[in-house]
Amino acid sequence: MRRITTTLLLMMCGLVCFAQNSLTVEAPKVVSIDETFRVIFTADGKLSDFNWTCSQDFTIAWGPQKGTMSSTSIVNGKRTSVHSETYTYLLQAKKEGTFTLPGASGVIDKKEYSSRGFTIEVVASGSGNAQNTQPAVTDDSQPVSEPSATGVSASDVFMKLYLNKTNVVKGEPIMATLKLYTKVDIGGFENIKFPIFNGFWSKEIDTPQNVEFVRENVGGEIYNSAVLRKYTLIPQQSGQIVIEPAEMVCLLRVRGAASAAPRSVFDDFFDNYQTVRKRIETPEIKVNVSNLPAGAPASFGGGVGSFTMKSAFSKDSLNAHEAASLTITVSGKGNISMLEAPKVNFPPDFEVYDIKMTEKVSADGVSGSKTFEYPFIPRSHGEFVIEPVNYSYYDNAQGKYNTMTTGELKIAVGKGSDVDNGG
C-alpha cells in the first residue's frame, strides 16, 4: 500500500507544470510632457534582488509598488501552477525627445534574469482619452445619435492606407497597411468596406482577429493606432491606378453634454455617456505603374525583384520505366506568387507529366521561394543530358534583366529488370 501511495505522489508531481521564467517590461511608446504614466516589470516566478535604475530624463512620481499573483489549474489531469510578481512605477518626463531607459534585473529561482531596455518618445501635449489603450465595451442600451450630433471632429478618429511606394514598374510588389487612429473610445464597427484593389493582384498577409491599439505620435499628438489589414499588391497593368477609399462606421463612446450644476470629484463615476456613429474613410491613392523595359529575354518568367535558382533530381540514380522528377526552386525577394514555370527541354525518350508548383512566402508577402516539380519517366536506358535551363527576371533595383542558368543537367538511367530487348 505504501508503494502504491508513493507511486501516485510521484505521478502527481510529474504532472505539475510551471511557466518558463522571464522578466519583462510594459511601458507606453509615446507619452506627453505633462502626463504621469506606468512602467510595469513582471516576473514569471518568485523574484528577489530586484533592481532598476530610472533614466535621469524622468522623475519617479510613485513606486515601486510590488504585487503578486498565484494560481493553480488542473486540465485533463495536468496540474499547472503560475506565480508572477510585478513592480510598478509612475513616471513623469522632464523634457521632450526620445529616450532609452535601461532594463531591470532580478533573481528568479536562483537564476539571474534581465528585462530589455525600452524607448519612450515624449511629445509636447497629450490627447484626451489617449491613455486608454484598449477600445471601450459598448453598452447596447445607450442611445445612438446621428453623425451630425457626435461632436467628434475628423482629427479625433480617422483611417489611412499606407503604401511603401507609389511609383513602380508592372509586377513590382507593394506593401499596403490599413490603420485606424483615434483619440476617443471605440466600442465597435459597422458597414466595413475594405479597399478593393482593381488593377492589382492582391493578397492579405495580416488579418488581426482582435483590434489591438498602441500609442503613436502623429504630428506631435498622441493617438491610439491599430493595424486593421496588411496586403501585398502587385500591379497587373501600366498607367495610373487609383485605389478607391476604404470606409467604415465607428461606434464611439462619448461623454454627454455637461451639466451647468457644480461638479464634484465623484461625478466622473456617474458621467452620462452615449454611443454615437461616425463614418470615416481613407483618401483615394494614386499609383503610377510603368511598363517593363523592352527587350525581355525569351526566358523571362515574369519575376520582378531579386532571385536565385537551384535544381535537383529526386533520385541520384534510376532505371528505365521508373518515375522521378526534376525540381527547380526560385528564391528571393519580389513577386514570388507571380513567377511562371521555367521551360525545360527533356530528351525525347522521357515521358513528362504536368508541372507541380508549391510556394513558401514569408510574413512580409514578398520574400520566399517557389518550387517547380517536373515529373518524368525515362523509357530507355543510357546517359542523358538536359540542356541548361535559363530563367530571367527583371531586377528593379538595378533596372535591368538578369538571367540565371542551371548548367547542363546529366542523369544516368539503368536498364532495369523490366526493360525489353529493344530498350
Contacts in CASP RR format, 6 or more apart in sequence:
PFRMAT RR
TARGET T0000
AUTHOR 0000-0000-0000
METHOD contacts of the structure
MODEL  1
MRRITTTLLLMMCGLVCFAQNSLTVEAPKVVSIDETFRVIFTADGKLSDF
NWTCSQDFTIAWGPQKGTMSSTSIVNGKRTSVHSETYTYLLQAKKEGTFT
LPGASGVIDKKEYSSRGFTIEVVASGSGNAQNTQPAVTDDSQPVSEPSAT
GVSASDVFMKLYLNKTNVVKGEPIMATLKLYTKVDIGGFENIKFPIFNGF
WSKEIDTPQNVEFVRENVGGEIYNSAVLRKYTLIPQQSGQIVIEPAEMVC
LLRVRGAASAAPRSVFDDFFDNYQTVRKRIETPEIKVNVSNLPAGAPASF
GGGVGSFTMKSAFSKDSLNAHEAASLTITVSGKGNISMLEAPKVNFPPDF
EVYDIKMTEKVSADGVSGSKTFEYPFIPRSHGEFVIEPVNYSYYDNAQGK
YNTMTTGELKIAVGKGSDVDNGG
12 79 0 8 1.000
15 77 0 8 1.000
15 78 0 8 1.000
15 79 0 8 1.000
16 79 0 8 1.000
16 80 0 8 1.000
16 81 0 8 1.000
17 78 0 8 1.000
17 79 0 8 1.000
17 80 0 8 1.000
17 81 0 8 1.000
18 80 0 8 1.000
18 81 0 8 1.000
18 82 0 8 1.000
19 44 0 8 1.000
19 45 0 8 1.000
19 80 0 8 1.000
19 82 0 8 1.000
20 44 0 8 1.000
21 43 0 8 1.000
21 44 0 8 1.000
21 45 0 8 1.000
21 108 0 8 1.000
21 109 0 8 1.000
21 111 0 8 1.000
21 113 0 8 1.000
22 43 0 8 1.000
22 44 0 8 1.000
22 108 0 8 1.000
22 113 0 8 1.000
23 41 0 8 1.000
23 42 0 8 1.000
23 43 0 8 1.000
23 44 0 8 1.000
23 47 0 8 1.000
23 104 0 8 1.000
23 105 0 8 1.000
23 106 0 8 1.000
23 108 0 8 1.000
23 113 0 8 1.000
23 114 0 8 1.000
23 115 0 8 1.000
24 41 0 8 1.000
24 42 0 8 1.000
24 44 0 8 1.000
24 115 0 8 1.000
24 116 0 8 1.000
25 39 0 8 1.000
25 40 0 8 1.000
25 41 0 8 1.000
25 42 0 8 1.000
25 103 0 8 1.000
25 104 0 8 1.000
25 115 0 8 1.000
25 116 0 8 1.000
25 117 0 8 1.000
25 118 0 8 1.000
26 38 0 8 1.000
26 39 0 8 1.000
26 40 0 8 1.000
26 41 0 8 1.000
26 42 0 8 1.000
27 37 0 8 1.000
27 38 0 8 1.000
27 39 0 8 1.000
27 40 0 8 1.000
27 101 0 8 1.000
27 118 0 8 1.000
27 120 0 8 1.000
28 37 0 8 1.000
28 38 0 8 1.000
28 120 0 8 1.000
28 133 0 8 1.000
28 215 0 8 1.000
29 119 0 8 1.000
29 120 0 8 1.000
29 121 0 8 1.000
29 214 0 8 1.000
29 215 0 8 1.000
29 216 0 8 1.000
30 120 0 8 1.000
30 121 0 8 1.000
30 122 0 8 1.000
30 123 0 8 1.000
30 215 0 8 1.000
30 216 0 8 1.000
30 217 0 8 1.000
30 222 0 8 1.000
31 37 0 8 1.000
31 93 0 8 1.000
31 120 0 8 1.000
31 121 0 8 1.000
31 122 0 8 1.000
31 123 0 8 1.000
31 215 0 8 1.000
31 222 0 8 1.000
32 93 0 8 1.000
32 122 0 8 1.000
32 123 0 8 1.000
32 124 0 8 1.000
32 125 0 8 1.000
32 126 0 8 1.000
32 127 0 8 1.000
32 222 0 8 1.000
33 93 0 8 1.000
33 95 0 8 1.000
33 96 0 8 1.000
33 122 0 8 1.000
33 123 0 8 1.000
33 124 0 8 1.000
33 125 0 8 1.000
34 125 0 8 1.000
34 126 0 8 1.000
35 92 0 8 1.000
35 93 0 8 1.000
35 126 0 8 1.000
35 131 0 8 1.000
36 61 0 8 1.000
36 90 0 8 1.000
36 91 0 8 1.000
36 92 0 8 1.000
37 90 0 8 1.000
37 91 0 8 1.000
37 92 0 8 1.000
37 131 0 8 1.000
38 88 0 8 1.000
38 89 0 8 1.000
38 90 0 8 1.000
38 91 0 8 1.000
39 88 0 8 1.000
39 89 0 8 1.000
39 91 0 8 1.000
39 101 0 8 1.000
40 86 0 8 1.000
40 87 0 8 1.000
40 88 0 8 1.000
40 89 0 8 1.000
41 50 0 8 1.000
41 52 0 8 1.000
41 86 0 8 1.000
41 87 0 8 1.000
41 88 0 8 1.000
41 104 0 8 1.000
41 115 0 8 1.000
42 84 0 8 1.000
42 85 0 8 1.000
42 86 0 8 1.000
43 50 0 8 1.000
43 84 0 8 1.000
43 85 0 8 1.000
43 86 0 8 1.000
43 106 0 8 1.000
43 108 0 8 1.000
43 113 0 8 1.000
44 82 0 8 1.000
44 83 0 8 1.000
44 84 0 8 1.000
44 108 0 8 1.000
45 83 0 8 1.000
45 84 0 8 1.000
45 85 0 8 1.000
45 108 0 8 1.000
45 109 0 8 1.000
46 83 0 8 1.000
46 85 0 8 1.000
46 108 0 8 1.000
46 109 0 8 1.000
47 85 0 8 1.000
47 87 0 8 1.000
47 106 0 8 1.000
47 107 0 8 1.000
47 108 0 8 1.000
48 106 0 8 1.000
48 107 0 8 1.000
48 108 0 8 1.000
49 105 0 8 1.000
49 106 0 8 1.000
49 107 0 8 1.000
50 64 0 8 1.000
50 87 0 8 1.000
50 104 0 8 1.000
50 105 0 8 1.000
50 106 0 8 1.000
51 104 0 8 1.000
51 105 0 8 1.000
51 106 0 8 1.000
52 64 0 8 1.000
52 87 0 8 1.000
52 89 0 8 1.000
52 102 0 8 1.000
52 103 0 8 1.000
52 104 0 8 1.000
52 105 0 8 1.000
53 102 0 8 1.000
54 60 0 8 1.000
54 89 0 8 1.000
54 91 0 8 1.000
54 101 0 8 1.000
55 99 0 8 1.000
55 100 0 8 1.000
55 101 0 8 1.000
55 102 0 8 1.000
57 93 0 8 1.000
57 94 0 8 1.000
57 95 0 8 1.000
57 99 0 8 1.000
58 91 0 8 1.000
58 92 0 8 1.000
58 93 0 8 1.000
58 94 0 8 1.000
58 99 0 8 1.000
58 101 0 8 1.000
59 91 0 8 1.000
59 92 0 8 1.000
59 93 0 8 1.000
59 94 0 8 1.000
60 89 0 8 1.000
60 90 0 8 1.000
60 91 0 8 1.000
61 90 0 8 1.000
61 91 0 8 1.000
61 92 0 8 1.000
62 89 0 8 1.000
62 90 0 8 1.000
63 88 0 8 1.000
63 89 0 8 1.000
63 90 0 8 1.000
64 87 0 8 1.000
64 88 0 8 1.000
64 89 0 8 1.000
65 87 0 8 1.000
65 88 0 8 1.000
65 89 0 8 1.000
66 85 0 8 1.000
66 86 0 8 1.000
66 87 0 8 1.000
67 85 0 8 1.000
67 86 0 8 1.000
67 87 0 8 1.000
67 88 0 8 1.000
68 83 0 8 1.000
68 84 0 8 1.000
68 85 0 8 1.000
68 86 0 8 1.000
69 82 0 8 1.000
69 83 0 8 1.000
69 84 0 8 1.000
69 85 0 8 1.000
69 86 0 8 1.000
70 81 0 8 1.000
70 82 0 8 1.000
70 83 0 8 1.000
70 84 0 8 1.000
71 81 0 8 1.000
71 82 0 8 1.000
72 79 0 8 1.000
72 80 0 8 1.000
72 81 0 8 1.000
72 82 0 8 1.000
73 79 0 8 1.000
73 80 0 8 1.000
73 82 0 8 1.000
74 80 0 8 1.000
87 104 0 8 1.000
93 99 0 8 1.000
93 120 0 8 1.000
93 122 0 8 1.000
95 122 0 8 1.000
96 122 0 8 1.000
96 123 0 8 1.000
96 124 0 8 1.000
97 121 0 8 1.000
97 122 0 8 1.000
97 123 0 8 1.000
98 119 0 8 1.000
98 120 0 8 1.000
98 121 0 8 1.000
98 122 0 8 1.000
99 119 0 8 1.000
99 120 0 8 1.000
99 121 0 8 1.000
99 122 0 8 1.000
100 117 0 8 1.000
100 118 0 8 1.000
100 119 0 8 1.000
101 117 0 8 1.000
101 118 0 8 1.000
101 119 0 8 1.000
101 120 0 8 1.000
102 117 0 8 1.000
103 114 0 8 1.000
103 115 0 8 1.000
103 116 0 8 1.000
103 117 0 8 1.000
103 118 0 8 1.000
104 114 0 8 1.000
104 115 0 8 1.000
105 112 0 8 1.000
105 113 0 8 1.000
105 114 0 8 1.000
105 115 0 8 1.000
106 112 0 8 1.000
106 113 0 8 1.000
106 114 0 8 1.000
107 113 0 8 1.000
121 217 0 8 1.000
123 217 0 8 1.000
123 220 0 8 1.000
123 221 0 8 1.000
123 222 0 8 1.000
124 220 0 8 1.000
125 220 0 8 1.000
125 221 0 8 1.000
126 221 0 8 1.000
126 222 0 8 1.000
127 183 0 8 1.000
127 221 0 8 1.000
127 222 0 8 1.000
127 223 0 8 1.000
128 183 0 8 1.000
129 183 0 8 1.000
129 184 0 8 1.000
129 185 0 8 1.000
130 183 0 8 1.000
130 215 0 8 1.000
130 222 0 8 1.000
130 223 0 8 1.000
130 224 0 8 1.000
132 185 0 8 1.000
132 224 0 8 1.000
133 213 0 8 1.000
133 214 0 8 1.000
133 215 0 8 1.000
133 224 0 8 1.000
134 212 0 8 1.000
134 213 0 8 1.000
135 185 0 8 1.000
135 186 0 8 1.000
135 187 0 8 1.000
135 188 0 8 1.000
135 211 0 8 1.000
135 213 0 8 1.000
136 185 0 8 1.000
136 186 0 8 1.000
136 187 0 8 1.000
136 253 0 8 1.000
137 187 0 8 1.000
138 187 0 8 1.000
138 188 0 8 1.000
138 251 0 8 1.000
138 253 0 8 1.000
138 275 0 8 1.000
139 273 0 8 1.000
139 275 0 8 1.000
142 253 0 8 1.000
142 273 0 8 1.000
142 274 0 8 1.000
142 275 0 8 1.000
143 274 0 8 1.000
143 275 0 8 1.000
144 251 0 8 1.000
144 274 0 8 1.000
144 275 0 8 1.000
144 276 0 8 1.000
144 277 0 8 1.000
145 274 0 8 1.000
145 276 0 8 1.000
145 277 0 8 1.000
146 276 0 8 1.000
146 277 0 8 1.000
147 276 0 8 1.000
147 277 0 8 1.000
147 278 0 8 1.000
147 279 0 8 1.000
149 276 0 8 1.000
150 252 0 8 1.000
150 254 0 8 1.000
150 276 0 8 1.000
150 277 0 8 1.000
150 278 0 8 1.000
151 254 0 8 1.000
151 276 0 8 1.000
152 184 0 8 1.000
152 252 0 8 1.000
152 254 0 8 1.000
152 276 0 8 1.000
152 278 0 8 1.000
154 280 0 8 1.000
155 183 0 8 1.000
156 182 0 8 1.000
156 183 0 8 1.000
156 184 0 8 1.000
157 180 0 8 1.000
157 181 0 8 1.000
157 182 0 8 1.000
157 183 0 8 1.000
157 184 0 8 1.000
157 186 0 8 1.000
157 250 0 8 1.000
157 252 0 8 1.000
157 278 0 8 1.000
157 280 0 8 1.000
158 180 0 8 1.000
158 181 0 8 1.000
158 280 0 8 1.000
159 178 0 8 1.000
159 179 0 8 1.000
159 180 0 8 1.000
159 181 0 8 1.000
159 228 0 8 1.000
159 246 0 8 1.000
159 247 0 8 1.000
159 248 0 8 1.000
159 280 0 8 1.000
159 281 0 8 1.000
159 282 0 8 1.000
160 178 0 8 1.000
160 179 0 8 1.000
160 181 0 8 1.000
160 282 0 8 1.000
160 283 0 8 1.000
161 176 0 8 1.000
161 177 0 8 1.000
161 178 0 8 1.000
161 179 0 8 1.000
161 195 0 8 1.000
161 243 0 8 1.000
161 246 0 8 1.000
161 282 0 8 1.000
161 285 0 8 1.000
162 176 0 8 1.000
162 177 0 8 1.000
162 178 0 8 1.000
162 179 0 8 1.000
163 174 0 8 1.000
163 175 0 8 1.000
163 176 0 8 1.000
163 233 0 8 1.000
163 285 0 8 1.000
163 287 0 8 1.000
164 174 0 8 1.000
164 175 0 8 1.000
164 176 0 8 1.000
165 174 0 8 1.000
166 174 0 8 1.000
166 285 0 8 1.000
166 286 0 8 1.000
166 287 0 8 1.000
166 288 0 8 1.000
167 287 0 8 1.000
167 288 0 8 1.000
167 290 0 8 1.000
168 174 0 8 1.000
168 235 0 8 1.000
168 287 0 8 1.000
168 288 0 8 1.000
168 289 0 8 1.000
168 290 0 8 1.000
168 396 0 8 1.000
169 289 0 8 1.000
169 290 0 8 1.000
169 291 0 8 1.000
169 292 0 8 1.000
169 304 0 8 1.000
169 394 0 8 1.000
169 396 0 8 1.000
170 235 0 8 1.000
170 236 0 8 1.000
170 237 0 8 1.000
170 238 0 8 1.000
170 289 0 8 1.000
170 290 0 8 1.000
170 291 0 8 1.000
170 292 0 8 1.000
170 304 0 8 1.000
171 234 0 8 1.000
171 235 0 8 1.000
171 236 0 8 1.000
171 292 0 8 1.000
171 302 0 8 1.000
171 303 0 8 1.000
171 304 0 8 1.000
171 335 0 8 1.000
171 338 0 8 1.000
172 234 0 8 1.000
172 235 0 8 1.000
172 304 0 8 1.000
172 305 0 8 1.000
172 334 0 8 1.000
172 335 0 8 1.000
172 396 0 8 1.000
173 232 0 8 1.000
173 233 0 8 1.000
173 234 0 8 1.000
173 304 0 8 1.000
173 305 0 8 1.000
173 334 0 8 1.000
173 335 0 8 1.000
173 365 0 8 1.000
173 366 0 8 1.000
174 200 0 8 1.000
174 232 0 8 1.000
174 233 0 8 1.000
174 234 0 8 1.000
174 235 0 8 1.000
174 287 0 8 1.000
175 230 0 8 1.000
175 231 0 8 1.000
175 232 0 8 1.000
175 233 0 8 1.000
175 364 0 8 1.000
175 365 0 8 1.000
175 366 0 8 1.000
176 195 0 8 1.000
176 197 0 8 1.000
176 230 0 8 1.000
176 231 0 8 1.000
176 232 0 8 1.000
176 233 0 8 1.000
177 227 0 8 1.000
177 229 0 8 1.000
177 230 0 8 1.000
177 231 0 8 1.000
178 194 0 8 1.000
178 195 0 8 1.000
178 227 0 8 1.000
178 228 0 8 1.000
178 229 0 8 1.000
178 230 0 8 1.000
178 231 0 8 1.000
178 246 0 8 1.000
178 282 0 8 1.000
179 225 0 8 1.000
179 226 0 8 1.000
179 227 0 8 1.000
179 228 0 8 1.000
180 186 0 8 1.000
180 211 0 8 1.000
180 225 0 8 1.000
180 226 0 8 1.000
180 228 0 8 1.000
181 216 0 8 1.000
181 218 0 8 1.000
181 223 0 8 1.000
181 224 0 8 1.000
181 225 0 8 1.000
182 213 0 8 1.000
182 223 0 8 1.000
182 224 0 8 1.000
182 225 0 8 1.000
182 250 0 8 1.000
183 221 0 8 1.000
183 222 0 8 1.000
183 223 0 8 1.000
183 224 0 8 1.000
184 252 0 8 1.000
184 253 0 8 1.000
184 254 0 8 1.000
185 252 0 8 1.000
185 253 0 8 1.000
185 254 0 8 1.000
186 250 0 8 1.000
186 251 0 8 1.000
186 252 0 8 1.000
186 253 0 8 1.000
187 250 0 8 1.000
187 251 0 8 1.000
187 252 0 8 1.000
187 253 0 8 1.000
187 275 0 8 1.000
188 250 0 8 1.000
188 251 0 8 1.000
189 248 0 8 1.000
189 249 0 8 1.000
189 250 0 8 1.000
189 251 0 8 1.000
190 248 0 8 1.000
190 249 0 8 1.000
190 251 0 8 1.000
190 277 0 8 1.000
191 247 0 8 1.000
191 248 0 8 1.000
191 249 0 8 1.000
191 279 0 8 1.000
192 247 0 8 1.000
192 248 0 8 1.000
193 246 0 8 1.000
193 247 0 8 1.000
193 248 0 8 1.000
194 228 0 8 1.000
194 229 0 8 1.000
194 246 0 8 1.000
195 231 0 8 1.000
195 243 0 8 1.000
195 244 0 8 1.000
195 245 0 8 1.000
195 246 0 8 1.000
195 282 0 8 1.000
196 244 0 8 1.000
197 231 0 8 1.000
197 233 0 8 1.000
197 243 0 8 1.000
198 241 0 8 1.000
198 244 0 8 1.000
199 235 0 8 1.000
199 236 0 8 1.000
199 237 0 8 1.000
199 241 0 8 1.000
200 233 0 8 1.000
200 234 0 8 1.000
200 235 0 8 1.000
200 236 0 8 1.000
200 241 0 8 1.000
201 233 0 8 1.000
201 234 0 8 1.000
201 236 0 8 1.000
201 337 0 8 1.000
201 338 0 8 1.000
202 231 0 8 1.000
202 232 0 8 1.000
202 233 0 8 1.000
202 234 0 8 1.000
203 231 0 8 1.000
203 232 0 8 1.000
203 337 0 8 1.000
203 365 0 8 1.000
204 229 0 8 1.000
204 230 0 8 1.000
204 231 0 8 1.000
205 230 0 8 1.000
205 231 0 8 1.000
205 232 0 8 1.000
205 363 0 8 1.000
205 364 0 8 1.000
205 365 0 8 1.000
206 227 0 8 1.000
206 229 0 8 1.000
206 230 0 8 1.000
206 363 0 8 1.000
207 229 0 8 1.000
207 230 0 8 1.000
208 226 0 8 1.000
208 227 0 8 1.000
208 228 0 8 1.000
211 226 0 8 1.000
211 228 0 8 1.000
212 226 0 8 1.000
213 224 0 8 1.000
213 225 0 8 1.000
213 226 0 8 1.000
214 224 0 8 1.000
214 225 0 8 1.000
214 226 0 8 1.000
215 222 0 8 1.000
215 223 0 8 1.000
215 224 0 8 1.000
215 225 0 8 1.000
216 222 0 8 1.000
216 223 0 8 1.000
216 224 0 8 1.000
216 225 0 8 1.000
217 223 0 8 1.000
218 225 0 8 1.000
232 364 0 8 1.000
232 365 0 8 1.000
232 366 0 8 1.000
234 335 0 8 1.000
234 337 0 8 1.000
234 338 0 8 1.000
235 241 0 8 1.000
235 287 0 8 1.000
235 289 0 8 1.000
237 289 0 8 1.000
238 289 0 8 1.000
238 290 0 8 1.000
238 291 0 8 1.000
239 288 0 8 1.000
239 289 0 8 1.000
239 290 0 8 1.000
240 286 0 8 1.000
240 287 0 8 1.000
240 288 0 8 1.000
240 289 0 8 1.000
241 286 0 8 1.000
241 287 0 8 1.000
241 289 0 8 1.000
242 284 0 8 1.000
242 285 0 8 1.000
242 286 0 8 1.000
242 287 0 8 1.000
243 284 0 8 1.000
243 285 0 8 1.000
243 286 0 8 1.000
243 287 0 8 1.000
244 284 0 8 1.000
245 281 0 8 1.000
245 282 0 8 1.000
245 283 0 8 1.000
245 284 0 8 1.000
246 281 0 8 1.000
246 282 0 8 1.000
247 279 0 8 1.000
247 280 0 8 1.000
247 281 0 8 1.000
247 282 0 8 1.000
248 279 0 8 1.000
248 280 0 8 1.000
248 281 0 8 1.000
249 277 0 8 1.000
249 278 0 8 1.000
249 279 0 8 1.000
249 280 0 8 1.000
250 277 0 8 1.000
250 278 0 8 1.000
250 279 0 8 1.000
250 280 0 8 1.000
251 275 0 8 1.000
251 276 0 8 1.000
251 277 0 8 1.000
252 275 0 8 1.000
252 276 0 8 1.000
252 277 0 8 1.000
252 278 0 8 1.000
253 273 0 8 1.000
253 274 0 8 1.000
253 275 0 8 1.000
254 273 0 8 1.000
254 274 0 8 1.000
254 275 0 8 1.000
254 276 0 8 1.000
255 271 0 8 1.000
255 272 0 8 1.000
255 273 0 8 1.000
256 271 0 8 1.000
256 272 0 8 1.000
256 273 0 8 1.000
256 274 0 8 1.000
292 304 0 8 1.000
292 394 0 8 1.000
293 394 0 8 1.000
293 399 0 8 1.000
293 400 0 8 1.000
293 401 0 8 1.000
295 401 0 8 1.000
296 392 0 8 1.000
296 394 0 8 1.000
296 401 0 8 1.000
297 390 0 8 1.000
297 392 0 8 1.000
297 401 0 8 1.000
297 403 0 8 1.000
299 342 0 8 1.000
299 343 0 8 1.000
299 390 0 8 1.000
299 391 0 8 1.000
299 392 0 8 1.000
299 403 0 8 1.000
300 392 0 8 1.000
300 393 0 8 1.000
300 394 0 8 1.000
300 401 0 8 1.000
301 339 0 8 1.000
301 340 0 8 1.000
301 342 0 8 1.000
301 391 0 8 1.000
301 392 0 8 1.000
301 393 0 8 1.000
302 335 0 8 1.000
302 338 0 8 1.000
302 339 0 8 1.000
302 340 0 8 1.000
302 393 0 8 1.000
302 394 0 8 1.000
303 334 0 8 1.000
303 335 0 8 1.000
303 338 0 8 1.000
303 339 0 8 1.000
303 393 0 8 1.000
303 394 0 8 1.000
304 334 0 8 1.000
304 335 0 8 1.000
304 338 0 8 1.000
304 393 0 8 1.000
304 394 0 8 1.000
304 396 0 8 1.000
305 332 0 8 1.000
305 333 0 8 1.000
305 334 0 8 1.000
305 335 0 8 1.000
305 393 0 8 1.000
305 394 0 8 1.000
305 395 0 8 1.000
305 396 0 8 1.000
305 397 0 8 1.000
306 332 0 8 1.000
306 333 0 8 1.000
306 334 0 8 1.000
306 393 0 8 1.000
306 395 0 8 1.000
306 397 0 8 1.000
307 330 0 8 1.000
307 331 0 8 1.000
307 332 0 8 1.000
307 333 0 8 1.000
307 334 0 8 1.000
307 393 0 8 1.000
307 404 0 8 1.000
308 330 0 8 1.000
308 331 0 8 1.000
308 332 0 8 1.000
308 404 0 8 1.000
309 328 0 8 1.000
309 329 0 8 1.000
309 330 0 8 1.000
309 331 0 8 1.000
309 342 0 8 1.000
309 391 0 8 1.000
309 404 0 8 1.000
309 405 0 8 1.000
309 406 0 8 1.000
310 328 0 8 1.000
310 329 0 8 1.000
310 331 0 8 1.000
310 406 0 8 1.000
311 326 0 8 1.000
311 327 0 8 1.000
311 328 0 8 1.000
311 329 0 8 1.000
311 389 0 8 1.000
311 406 0 8 1.000
311 409 0 8 1.000
312 326 0 8 1.000
312 327 0 8 1.000
313 324 0 8 1.000
313 325 0 8 1.000
313 326 0 8 1.000
313 327 0 8 1.000
313 409 0 8 1.000
313 411 0 8 1.000
314 324 0 8 1.000
314 325 0 8 1.000
314 326 0 8 1.000
314 327 0 8 1.000
315 322 0 8 1.000
315 324 0 8 1.000
317 412 0 8 1.000
317 414 0 8 1.000
318 324 0 8 1.000
318 378 0 8 1.000
318 411 0 8 1.000
318 413 0 8 1.000
318 414 0 8 1.000
319 381 0 8 1.000
319 413 0 8 1.000
319 414 0 8 1.000
319 415 0 8 1.000
319 416 0 8 1.000
319 417 0 8 1.000
319 419 0 8 1.000
320 378 0 8 1.000
320 379 0 8 1.000
320 380 0 8 1.000
320 381 0 8 1.000
320 413 0 8 1.000
320 414 0 8 1.000
320 415 0 8 1.000
320 416 0 8 1.000
320 419 0 8 1.000
320 423 0 8 1.000
321 377 0 8 1.000
321 378 0 8 1.000
321 379 0 8 1.000
321 416 0 8 1.000
321 418 0 8 1.000
321 419 0 8 1.000
322 377 0 8 1.000
322 378 0 8 1.000
323 375 0 8 1.000
323 376 0 8 1.000
323 377 0 8 1.000
324 375 0 8 1.000
324 376 0 8 1.000
324 377 0 8 1.000
324 378 0 8 1.000
325 373 0 8 1.000
325 374 0 8 1.000
325 375 0 8 1.000
325 376 0 8 1.000
326 344 0 8 1.000
326 373 0 8 1.000
326 374 0 8 1.000
326 376 0 8 1.000
326 386 0 8 1.000
326 409 0 8 1.000
327 371 0 8 1.000
327 372 0 8 1.000
327 373 0 8 1.000
327 374 0 8 1.000
328 342 0 8 1.000
328 344 0 8 1.000
328 371 0 8 1.000
328 372 0 8 1.000
328 374 0 8 1.000
328 389 0 8 1.000
328 391 0 8 1.000
328 406 0 8 1.000
329 369 0 8 1.000
329 370 0 8 1.000
329 371 0 8 1.000
329 372 0 8 1.000
330 336 0 8 1.000
330 339 0 8 1.000
330 342 0 8 1.000
330 369 0 8 1.000
330 370 0 8 1.000
330 371 0 8 1.000
330 372 0 8 1.000
330 391 0 8 1.000
331 368 0 8 1.000
331 369 0 8 1.000
331 370 0 8 1.000
332 367 0 8 1.000
332 368 0 8 1.000
332 369 0 8 1.000
333 366 0 8 1.000
333 367 0 8 1.000
333 368 0 8 1.000
334 366 0 8 1.000
334 367 0 8 1.000
335 366 0 8 1.000
336 359 0 8 1.000
336 361 0 8 1.000
336 365 0 8 1.000
336 366 0 8 1.000
336 367 0 8 1.000
336 368 0 8 1.000
336 369 0 8 1.000
336 370 0 8 1.000
337 359 0 8 1.000
337 361 0 8 1.000
337 370 0 8 1.000
339 370 0 8 1.000
341 355 0 8 1.000
341 357 0 8 1.000
341 372 0 8 1.000
342 372 0 8 1.000
342 389 0 8 1.000
342 390 0 8 1.000
342 391 0 8 1.000
343 389 0 8 1.000
344 374 0 8 1.000
344 386 0 8 1.000
344 389 0 8 1.000
345 386 0 8 1.000
345 387 0 8 1.000
346 352 0 8 1.000
346 374 0 8 1.000
346 376 0 8 1.000
346 386 0 8 1.000
347 378 0 8 1.000
347 384 0 8 1.000
347 385 0 8 1.000
347 386 0 8 1.000
349 378 0 8 1.000
349 379 0 8 1.000
349 380 0 8 1.000
349 384 0 8 1.000
350 376 0 8 1.000
350 377 0 8 1.000
350 378 0 8 1.000
350 379 0 8 1.000
350 384 0 8 1.000
351 376 0 8 1.000
351 377 0 8 1.000
351 378 0 8 1.000
351 379 0 8 1.000
352 374 0 8 1.000
352 375 0 8 1.000
352 376 0 8 1.000
353 374 0 8 1.000
353 375 0 8 1.000
353 376 0 8 1.000
354 375 0 8 1.000
355 372 0 8 1.000
355 373 0 8 1.000
355 374 0 8 1.000
356 372 0 8 1.000
356 373 0 8 1.000
356 375 0 8 1.000
357 370 0 8 1.000
357 371 0 8 1.000
357 372 0 8 1.000
357 373 0 8 1.000
358 370 0 8 1.000
358 371 0 8 1.000
358 373 0 8 1.000
359 368 0 8 1.000
359 369 0 8 1.000
359 370 0 8 1.000
359 371 0 8 1.000
360 368 0 8 1.000
360 369 0 8 1.000
360 370 0 8 1.000
361 367 0 8 1.000
361 368 0 8 1.000
362 368 0 8 1.000
378 384 0 8 1.000
378 411 0 8 1.000
378 413 0 8 1.000
380 413 0 8 1.000
380 419 0 8 1.000
380 423 0 8 1.000
381 413 0 8 1.000
381 414 0 8 1.000
381 415 0 8 1.000
381 416 0 8 1.000
381 419 0 8 1.000
381 423 0 8 1.000
382 412 0 8 1.000
382 413 0 8 1.000
382 414 0 8 1.000
383 410 0 8 1.000
383 411 0 8 1.000
383 412 0 8 1.000
383 413 0 8 1.000
384 410 0 8 1.000
384 411 0 8 1.000
384 412 0 8 1.000
384 413 0 8 1.000
385 408 0 8 1.000
385 409 0 8 1.000
385 410 0 8 1.000
386 408 0 8 1.000
386 409 0 8 1.000
386 410 0 8 1.000
386 411 0 8 1.000
387 408 0 8 1.000
388 405 0 8 1.000
388 406 0 8 1.000
388 407 0 8 1.000
388 408 0 8 1.000
388 409 0 8 1.000
389 405 0 8 1.000
389 406 0 8 1.000
389 407 0 8 1.000
389 409 0 8 1.000
390 403 0 8 1.000
390 404 0 8 1.000
390 405 0 8 1.000
391 403 0 8 1.000
391 404 0 8 1.000
391 405 0 8 1.000
392 401 0 8 1.000
392 402 0 8 1.000
392 403 0 8 1.000
392 404 0 8 1.000
393 401 0 8 1.000
393 402 0 8 1.000
393 404 0 8 1.000
394 400 0 8 1.000
394 401 0 8 1.000
394 402 0 8 1.000
395 401 0 8 1.000
395 402 0 8 1.000
415 423 0 8 1.000
END
